Amino acid sequence: MAKEFDAVKEKDRIVNWIRQWFEKNGPKAGAVIGISGGKDSTIAAAVLCEALGPERVYGVLMPDGEQADIEDSKKVCEFLKINARIINIKAATDGFKSAFLEATGINGEPVKQEMGNDAKINTPPRIRMATLYAVAQSLPFGGRVINTCNRSEDYIGYSTKYGDAAGDVSLFQNYTVREVRAIGEVLGVPKELIYKVPSDGLCGLSDEDKIGFTYDCLDDYILTGVCEDEEIKAKIDRMHVMNLHKLRLMETVERE
């Protein structure tokens, strides 16, 4: 059985840790974070505001053309009173797709290869991460990019390698969806943002529809090791093993 989660204690732990980390890794640097309008980026931004002050938090909204819930992203920035800007990445994603289609061999002949569906889905998150680093490197005292993935997503690899899985520092890597939401409640984040149906905004499905089980089920399994549905348990185990490469540092050949 998982021990009771003390959201106040853990929120304070994260806040103090952030302060210490920035003192070592950028005493004047800003915290640069993509604001999607979902729970993770919203609650992470709220934690950063308490740790550093809203004046050092830079929210970046990055629609790929039209974003149906961009008003939620704006609401987050207004609620937290953070620095914010909108950078529409559609020209970049369209340009990349065009460049891919127009690729040629070294002899000048067209390659004639369509971009795979997974590549199409994962290209915008990777361009968004490049955008966050461009913002960070353009701030007067530099910036540090905040990773907003949580333990539940990381456990099953529900993130884009070198996209939203990247960053300089991760706040919620050791906290499940349930625990992140509890921290959000302690911080006074509006409930409609904390409990907004999670979606990657890429494929038109909710996270839970796409992965085939609920976050509550996944969190229970992570925290207690128990999953009564053997089929779901097997699927979670399979996804975890298959996606471990996303959590590891780049491997290299060891010299004798």
C-alpha positions in Angstrom: 0.0 0.0 0.0 1.3 3.5 -0.9 1.9 5.8 2.0 -0.3 8.9 2.3 0.9 11.8 0.1 1.5 15.0 1.9 1.0 17.6 -0.8 2.0 20.6 1.3 5.3 19.0 2.4 6.1 17.9 -1.2 5.2 21.3 -2.6 7.6 23.0 -0.1 10.3 20.4 -0.9 10.0 21.2 -4.6 10.0 25.0 -4.0 13.2 24.8 -1.9 14.9 22.4 -4.4 14.2 24.8 -7.2 15.7 27.7 -5.3 18.8 25.8 -4.6 19.1 24.5 -8.2 18.8 27.9 -9.7 21.3 29.3 -7.2 23.8 26.8 -8.5 22.8 26.8 -12.1 21.7 30.4 -12.9 21.3 32.8 -10.0 19.8 35.4 -12.2 18.4 33.2 -15.0 14.8 33.0 -15.9 12.7 29.8 -15.9 11.4 29.2 -19.4 8.4 27.0 -19.7 6.0 26.0 -22.4 2.4 26.7 -21.4 0.0 24.3 -23.0 -3.0 25.0 -20.8 -2.8 21.5 -19.3 -2.3 20.6 -15.7 1.5 19.9 -15.7 2.7 23.1 -17.3 0.2 25.1 -15.3 1.2 23.6 -11.9 4.9 23.6 -12.8 4.6 27.3 -13.6 2.8 27.9 -10.3 5.5 26.2 -8.3 8.2 28.3 -10.2 6.3 31.5 -9.3 6.4 30.6 -5.6 10.1 29.6 -5.8 11.5 32.4 -7.9 8.8 35.0 -8.2 6.6 35.5 -11.3 9.1 38.1 -12.7 11.6 35.3 -13.4 9.1 32.9 -15.0 8.7 33.1 -18.8 5.8 31.3 -20.3 5.8 30.5 -24.0 2.6 29.6 -25.9 3.4 27.7 -29.0 0.3 26.9 -31.2 0.9 25.0 -34.4 -1.4 27.1 -36.4 -4.7 27.1 -34.5 -4.9 25.8 -30.9 -8.5 25.1 -29.8 -7.7 25.6 -26.1 -5.2 28.5 -26.3 -7.5 30.6 -24.1 -6.7 28.2 -21.3 -3.0 28.9 -21.9 -3.6 32.6 -21.7 -5.7 32.2 -18.6 -2.7 30.5 -16.9 -0.3 33.3 -17.7 -2.8 35.9 -16.5 -3.6 34.0 -13.3 0.1 33.7 -12.4 1.0 37.1 -13.7 4.1 35.8 -15.5 6.0 37.0 -18.6 4.4 35.5 -21.6 4.7 35.4 -25.4 3.0 33.5 -28.2 5.3 32.0 -30.9 3.3 30.2 -33.6 5.4 27.3 -34.8 3.3 26.5 -37.9 5.7 28.0 -40.4 8.5 26.0 -38.8 6.6 22.7 -38.9 5.3 23.3 -42.4 8.8 24.2 -43.6 10.3 21.1 -42.0 7.7 18.8 -43.6 8.3 20.5 -47.0 12.1 20.1 -46.7 11.6 16.4 -45.9 9.4 15.9 -48.9 11.9 17.8 -51.1 14.9 15.8 -50.0 17.2 14.5 -52.7 20.0 12.0 -52.8 23.5 13.2 -53.3 23.0 12.7 -57.0 20.1 15.1 -57.0 17.4 12.5 -57.5 14.3 12.9 -55.3 14.2 10.5 -52.4 10.4 10.2 -52.6 9.8 9.2 -49.0 6.8 10.4 -47.0 7.3 11.4 -43.5 6.1 8.6 -41.2 3.0 9.2 -39.0 4.9 9.1 -35.7 7.4 11.5 -37.1 4.6 13.9 -38.1 3.2 13.7 -34.6 6.5 14.2 -32.9 7.9 17.0 -35.0 5.9 19.8 -33.4 7.1 18.9 -29.8 10.7 18.9 -31.0 10.3 22.3 -32.7 8.6 23.6 -29.5 11.7 22.5 -27.4 14.0 24.2 -29.9 11.8 27.3 -29.5 12.1 27.2 -25.7 15.9 27.0 -25.9 15.9 29.9 -28.3 13.9 32.0 -25.8 16.1 30.9 -23.0 19.3 31.9 -24.8 17.8 35.3 -25.7 17.0 36.5 -22.2 19.3 39.1 -20.6 20.6 36.8 -17.9 19.9 33.6 -19.8 17.2 31.0 -19.1 16.8 27.5 -18.0 14.2 25.3 -19.7 11.7 23.5 -17.5 10.7 19.9 -18.2 7.0 19.4 -17.2 6.6 15.6 -17.7 5.4 13.7 -14.7 6.2 10.2 -13.3 3.2 8.6 -14.8 3.9 9.8 -18.4 7.6 9.0 -18.0 6.8 5.4 -16.8 5.1 4.5 -20.0 7.1 6.7 -22.3 4.2 9.0 -23.1 6.4 11.9 -24.2 8.5 12.9 -27.3 12.2 12.2 -27.0 14.1 15.5 -27.4 10.7 17.2 -27.4 8.7 17.6 -24.3 10.9 14.9 -22.6 13.9 17.3 -22.8 14.8 20.3 -20.6 17.4 21.5 -18.2 15.6 20.5 -15.0 12.5 18.3 -14.3 10.2 19.2 -11.4 7.7 16.3 -11.5 9.7 13.3 -12.7 9.1 11.6 -9.4 5.5 12.6 -9.0 2.5 10.8 -10.4 -0.5 12.6 -12.1 -2.5 12.2 -8.9 0.3 13.7 -6.8 0.9 16.6 -9.3 -2.8 17.5 -9.1 -2.7 17.4 -5.3 0.2 19.9 -5.4 -1.8 22.1 -7.8 -4.7 22.2 -5.3 -2.3 23.3 -2.5 -1.1 26.1 -4.8 -4.6 27.3 -5.4 -4.5 26.6 -9.2 -8.0 26.8 -10.6 -9.6 23.3 -10.5 -10.8 23.5 -14.1 -7.1 23.5 -15.1 -6.0 20.9 -12.6 -8.6 18.4 -13.7 -8.8 19.4 -17.4 -8.9 16.2 -19.6 -5.3 15.6 -20.5 -4.5 15.5 -24.2 -1.3 15.9 -26.2 -3.2 18.2 -28.7 -1.6 16.3 -31.6 -3.8 13.4 -32.5 -7.3 14.5 -31.5 -7.6 11.9 -28.6 -7.4 12.3 -24.9 -4.3 10.8 -23.3 -6.4 8.0 -21.6 -8.1 7.2 -24.9 -4.8 6.9 -26.7 -3.0 4.8 -24.1 -6.0 2.6 -23.3 -6.2 2.9 -19.6 -6.8 5.6 -17.0 -4.1 7.6 -15.1 -5.8 6.5 -11.9 -5.1 2.9 -12.9 -1.6 3.6 -13.9 -0.9 5.6 -10.7 -2.2 2.8 -8.5 0.1 0.4 -10.3 3.2 2.6 -10.0 2.5 3.4 -6.3 1.4 0.0 -5.1 2.5 -2.5 -7.7 -1.1 -3.8 -8.0 -3.2 -3.9 -11.1 -6.2 -6.2 -11.0 -6.6 -6.2 -14.8 -3.9 -8.5 -16.1 -4.3 -7.3 -19.7 -3.7 -3.7 -18.7 -0.9 -4.7 -16.4 0.8 -6.5 -19.2 0.3 -3.4 -21.5 1.8 -1.1 -18.9 4.8 -3.4 -18.3 5.4 -3.6 -22.1 5.2 0.2 -22.6 7.5 0.8 -19.7 10.3 -1.6 -20.9 9.9 -0.5 -24.6 10.3 3.2 -23.6 13.1 3.1 -21.0 15.5 4.6 -23.6 13.7 7.9 -23.1 14.7 8.1 -19.5 18.3 7.1 -19.9 21.2 9.3 -20.8 22.7 8.7 -24.2 24.7 5.5 -24.1 28.2 5.3 -25.3 31.0 2.8 -26.0 33.2 2.2 -23.0 36.9 2.3 -23.6 39.2 -0.4 -22.0 
